[in-house]
Amino acid sequence: MIKNHKIIIATTLSNAITTGYFPTSYAALKTYSKYDFIDEVLIAEGLSEDKTIEKHKLISSKINFLSKKKWPVNKWNWQNLYDQYDAIYKYCRDLKEDCIMLYLSSDQLLTPDFASELKIALENLVENKDLDFFLLPFTKTINYEYRTRVYDKMPHFHLHSALKFGKERQWQCVRGPQGIESTRGENTLIGDREGLKMNIDFKNFPICYDMFMFTRENLNHKIKRYGRSFDGPARIYGEGTAWPEKYQDYLSQIWLKKVISLNPVKLKFNDHPIEMRRIMTEYLDESRFGLSCFNLLGQQIGLGIIK
């Protein structure tokens, strides 16, 4: 609680064990739950068919699952994702009290330095009564030794924000300019007025561990799920993009190409949050993507793309 505002971290998480996001998701939720100023960790999940809820619900009494609409384990499309976003926004509206909802991906971990800076930013947002949100910074690991630089901030509202709700802030949902069929990079906040942004330059940031604990099977499963979506690669990577059939092609043609363009930064082991260091010590080996990107990252280093 910050000055009579309930603080909620919200995320989406479905079939995390089947898809390979566990145990990264477990470590992420632990970092969300540990800080006193966070009152609730809200998880919109798609009626998981595995033990996702059982594996995560005992982390903390702060954790609250919303299970509203089915997200099939073998499919992916924007409707599935926006179903979960809509559930989060409705929950915050229905609270009928002042709150701030921060949306994070379930593979993003808070660091202590970022959490300290975040608390101050939230206090400032509450003090600035006319302002509605601020953007959250985003960076992701490439493997355990490298992360990208912080992504460029959006000039407009983005899902990954800290957003006020209350009597005069009954935001309906988040959409893109073309409705459901649009990427997360094109988010528009839907309400009875335009949201007003508080500008802030964070010195620290949460770290995203995208696919970090994936096995080759997990990654091939992801490619099949995305390949079945109605817009697949064209929406995410541009018109005319063919969706690779195998994880090696996906990583070399799309994923590594994208993240390496973000000027990777070297990581030390202690740069990782302690919750992830524990996971890495127990789970990280050559079968996991986060060790060496299945040896494809070494090829990029050899070419001088990463120094």
C-alpha positions in Angstrom: 0.0 0.0 0.0 1.3 3.4 -0.9 -0.7 6.4 0.5 -4.1 4.6 0.4 -3.4 3.1 -3.1 -3.4 -0.7 -3.3 -0.4 -1.8 -5.4 -1.0 -4.8 -7.7 1.5 -6.6 -9.9 -0.4 -8.4 -12.6 0.8 -10.9 -15.2 -0.5 -13.8 -17.4 0.6 -17.4 -17.0 -1.0 -20.5 -18.5 0.3 -24.1 -18.8 3.7 -22.9 -17.5 5.1 -26.4 -16.9 4.1 -27.8 -20.3 5.4 -24.8 -22.2 8.7 -24.4 -20.3 8.1 -21.1 -18.5 8.4 -22.9 -15.1 10.6 -22.6 -13.1 11.4 -19.1 -14.4 7.9 -18.1 -13.6 8.3 -19.4 -10.0 11.3 -17.2 -9.5 9.5 -14.2 -11.0 6.5 -14.5 -8.7 8.8 -14.8 -5.7 10.4 -11.4 -6.6 6.9 -9.8 -7.0 5.8 -11.2 -3.6 8.8 -10.3 -1.4 8.4 -6.5 -1.3 6.2 -5.0 1.4 4.8 -2.2 -0.8 3.3 -4.8 -3.2 -0.1 -5.8 -1.9 -1.2 -8.4 -4.4 0.2 -10.5 -7.3 -2.6 -11.0 -9.7 -2.3 -13.9 -12.3 -4.7 -14.2 -15.2 -4.4 -17.8 -16.4 -6.2 -19.7 -19.1 -7.6 -22.7 -17.2 -4.3 -24.6 -17.3 -4.2 -28.3 -18.0 -1.0 -28.9 -16.0 -0.1 -28.1 -12.4 0.6 -24.4 -13.0 -1.7 -23.2 -10.2 -0.5 -25.8 -7.7 3.2 -25.0 -8.4 2.8 -21.2 -7.9 0.0 -20.6 -5.4 2.0 -21.5 -2.3 4.7 -19.0 -3.0 2.9 -16.3 -1.1 -0.5 -15.4 0.4 -0.4 -12.3 -1.9 -0.9 -14.5 -5.0 -4.4 -14.4 -6.5 -5.4 -16.4 -9.7 -8.0 -15.3 -12.1 -9.2 -18.2 -14.2 -11.8 -16.9 -16.7 -11.3 -18.1 -20.2 -9.6 -21.1 -21.7 -6.2 -20.7 -23.4 -5.6 -24.0 -25.2 -2.1 -25.3 -24.6 -1.5 -26.0 -28.3 -2.7 -22.7 -29.7 -1.8 -19.1 -29.6 -3.5 -15.9 -31.0 -4.1 -12.4 -29.9 -7.6 -13.2 -28.7 -6.2 -15.6 -26.1 -3.8 -12.9 -24.8 -6.4 -10.1 -24.7 -8.8 -12.3 -22.9 -6.3 -12.4 -20.0 -5.7 -8.6 -20.2 -9.4 -7.9 -20.1 -9.8 -10.1 -17.0 -7.0 -8.1 -15.3 -8.6 -4.7 -16.2 -12.0 -5.8 -15.1 -10.7 -7.0 -11.8 -9.0 -3.6 -11.1 -12.2 -1.7 -12.0 -14.3 -3.9 -9.8 -12.2 -3.2 -6.8 -13.9 0.1 -6.3 -10.9 1.5 -4.6 -7.8 3.4 -5.6 -5.1 1.1 -6.9 -2.1 1.0 -9.2 -1.7 -2.0 -11.4 1.8 -2.8 -12.8 1.8 -5.3 -15.7 4.9 -7.5 -16.0 5.6 -10.6 -18.0 5.7 -13.8 -15.9 9.3 -14.3 -17.0 10.4 -10.8 -15.7 12.2 -10.7 -12.4 12.5 -7.6 -10.1 15.9 -6.7 -8.8 16.4 -5.1 -5.4 17.7 -1.9 -7.0 14.8 -1.6 -9.3 12.3 -2.3 -6.6 13.7 0.6 -4.5 13.5 2.9 -7.4 10.0 1.6 -8.3 8.6 2.4 -4.9 9.7 6.0 -5.2 8.2 6.3 -8.7 4.9 4.9 -7.4 4.9 7.4 -4.5 5.4 10.2 -7.0 2.6 8.9 -9.2 0.2 9.0 -6.3 1.3 12.5 -5.4 0.8 13.7 -9.0 -3.0 13.4 -8.9 -3.6 14.5 -12.5 -1.3 11.8 -14.0 -2.4 8.3 -14.8 0.6 6.1 -15.6 4.3 5.7 -16.2 6.1 3.2 -18.4 8.1 0.4 -17.0 11.6 -0.3 -18.5 12.3 -3.6 -20.3 15.4 -5.6 -21.0 15.9 -9.4 -21.5 18.7 -11.9 -21.2 20.1 -13.6 -24.2 21.7 -16.2 -22.1 23.1 -16.2 -18.6 26.2 -14.1 -19.7 24.4 -11.5 -21.8 21.4 -9.2 -21.7 20.1 -6.7 -24.2 20.3 -3.0 -23.5 17.1 -1.5 -22.2 14.5 -1.3 -25.0 13.6 2.1 -26.3 10.6 3.6 -24.4 7.3 4.0 -26.2 6.2 7.6 -26.8 2.6 6.5 -25.8 0.9 4.1 -23.3 2.1 0.5 -23.3 0.8 -2.5 -21.5 4.0 -2.7 -19.5 3.1 0.3 -17.4 2.1 1.3 -13.8 -1.5 2.4 -14.2 -3.9 4.1 -11.7 -7.4 2.8 -11.3 -10.1 4.3 -9.1 -13.5 6.1 -9.1 -12.4 8.5 -11.9 -10.2 6.0 -13.7 -12.3 3.2 -14.9 -10.1 2.0 -17.8 -11.9 -0.5 -20.0 -9.1 -2.4 -21.6 -6.0 -2.1 -23.7 -6.1 -2.5 -27.5 -4.1 -1.7 -30.6 -5.2 0.7 -33.4 -6.8 -2.2 -35.2 -8.5 -3.8 -32.2 -7.6 -7.3 -31.1 -5.5 -8.0 -34.2 -2.5 -5.9 -33.3 0.8 -6.3 -31.5 1.6 -5.3 -28.0 3.9 -2.6 -29.3 0.8 -0.7 -30.5 -1.1 -0.5 -27.3 -3.9 2.0 -26.7 -5.5 2.6 -23.4 -9.3 2.5 -23.8 -11.4 4.7 -21.4 -13.5 7.8 -21.3 -10.4 10.0 -21.9 -6.8 9.7 -22.8 -4.4 8.6 -20.1 -1.8 11.1 -19.0 1.8 9.9 -18.7 4.3 10.7 -15.9 7.8 10.9 -17.4 10.5 9.0 -15.5 13.9 7.8 -16.4 14.7 4.6 -14.5 18.4 3.9 -13.7 17.5 0.2 -13.0 15.1 -2.3 -14.5 13.5 -5.7 -14.2 15.1 -8.5 -16.2 13.2 -10.7 -18.6 14.3 -14.3 -18.9 12.5 -15.1 -22.2 12.6 -18.8 -22.9 15.5 -19.1 -20.4 14.7 -22.5 -19.1 13.3 -23.9 -22.4 14.4 -27.2 -23.7 14.6 -27.9 -27.4 11.2 -29.6 -27.1 9.7 -26.5 -25.4 11.0 -24.3 -28.2 9.7 -26.5 -31.0 6.3 -26.6 -29.2 6.3 -22.8 -29.1 7.0 -22.6 -32.8 4.1 -24.9 -33.6 1.8 -22.9 -31.3 2.7 -19.6 -33.0 2.6 -21.2 -36.4 -1.1 -22.1 -35.9 -2.0 -18.5 -35.0 -4.0 -16.5 -37.6 -1.3 -13.8 -38.0 1.8 -15.6 -36.8 5.1 -14.1 -38.0 3.6 -11.4 -40.2 2.2 -9.5 -37.2 5.3 -10.0 -35.1 8.1 -9.7 -37.6 6.6 -8.0 -40.7 4.7 -8.9 -43.8 6.3 -11.6 -45.9 8.1 -13.3 -43.0 8.0 -17.1 -43.2 7.7 -18.9 -39.9 10.6 -21.2 -39.4 9.8 -24.9 -38.9 12.6 -25.7 -36.5 14.0 -24.0 -33.4 17.5 -23.6 -35.0 16.0 -21.5 -37.9 13.8 -19.6 -35.5 16.7 -18.6 -33.2 19.2 -17.8 -35.9 16.8 -16.0 -38.4 14.5 -14.2 -36.0 15.2 -14.3 -32.2 19.0 -13.9 -32.1 19.0 -11.4 -34.9 16.5 -9.2 -33.0 18.1 -9.3 -29.6 21.7 -8.9 -30.8 20.7 -5.7 -32.6 20.0 -4.3 -29.1 23.7 -4.1 -28.2 24.2 -6.9 -25.7 25.7 -6.2 -22.3 27.9 -8.6 -20.4 26.4 -10.1 -17.2 28.1 -11.3 -14.0 26.4 -14.1 -12.0 25.6 -11.8 -9.2 23.8 -9.4 -11.6 21.0 -11.9 -11.7 18.4 -11.7 -8.9 19.1 -14.2 -6.1 15.8 -16.1 -7.0 17.1 -16.7 -10.5 20.6 -17.6 -9.3 19.1 -20.4 -7.2 17.1 -21.6 -10.2 20.2 -21.5 -12.4 22.3 -23.4 -9.9 19.7 -26.2 -9.7 18.4 -26.4 -13.3 20.7 -24.7 -15.8 22.6 -27.1 -18.0 23.3 -27.8 -21.7 19.7 -28.9 -22.2 18.4 -25.4 -21.4 18.3 -22.4 -23.7 19.7 -20.0 -21.1 23.1 -21.7 -21.0 24.2 -21.1 -24.6 21.1 -20.7 -26.8 21.7 -24.3 -27.8 25.2 -23.4 -29.0 23.9 -20.9 -31.6 25.0 -18.0 -29.5 28.6 -19.1 -29.8 28.4 -18.8 -33.6 27.4 -15.2 -33.2 30.3 -14.5 -30.8 32.7 -16.1 -33.2 31.4 -13.8 -36.0 32.2 -10.8 -33.9 28.6 -9.8 -33.5 28.9 -10.1 -29.7 32.2 -9.0 -28.2 
